[in-house]
């Protein structure tokens, strides 16, 4: 019956969508394989400008700037924006690329406990002595599938005069009523200042990242952001994929809704079978097992039953919190979801994870 992939970030299944593939081929034929240049020399084509405009429109922001990856977008922003007189306040479980980006800047660094608003408030109070404050968080955290309390973060940011930065890699395209992301889901689209996200997950899955936000910020990044200034521009085929993926999402939220329904199906059937699934409503569904060896052998046995999943253990997740991270996609059928749950149930019983 073939192997079903349940561990990709291909949340909307757009990486194999025929229109997305056709758009990539057309862009390749019309605009060539690549630009052999960074953006500001001869690496900007009409499609790069169009995609930046489309991204800004999608997120309802003023402007956007493309990068080769979201890792690069995160590596570029903090150093370009913050000086030694400023402060950055970062959730302790933020993605490695945010951590590295913050390391590169000379601002004063505060790390608040994961999604702990009391701790964030205490750190914001301490950071009042600095010129500018930036709170940085993942919108959805990829290890646990949990969603940042953006409403509370934005309230605190308002109270203590801070800007809010959100990494939306695991939210863009499918969270919120129109798939705009965590800020739409939590009703704070007008309060989050800066969004960084990827084109390499839900939006076609090829590669690429971006920052979207106020125009003066994007202008500043074009002048100062090192991964933008010193790295090749996105290849036309990649731009074509992402642009078509956004067109499809701007037309309709049916794909995102179908993924959400399948996520509910998986989460409720797995919970009924006796498993503990971390997070809530997110297509990242970590099946919590605790023991690292159990996670590894169960993942191996799942593959023997045609289900491709991976066990995560220390140091990727804390000790004693090993898990198998399942990711649901719009291209999974209900039968695929049921086949995955059945395989988990068999394998869980065999290895003692279920009674
Ligand atoms: N931020 C988060 C939260 C991620 O999960 C990832 C990818 O794993 C990135 C940034 C980096 O994205 P990209 O693959 O576009 O570099």
Boltz pocket constraint, residues with backbone or C-beta under 6 A from the ligand:
constraints:
  - pocket:
      binder: B
      contacts: [[A, 68], [A, 69], [A, 70], [A, 71], [A, 72], [A, 74], [A, 95], [A, 97], [A, 138], [A, 140], [A, 142], [A, 167], [A, 169], [A, 170], [A, 197], [A, 198], [A, 199], [A, 200], [A, 207], [A, 208], [A, 209]]
      max_distance: 6.0
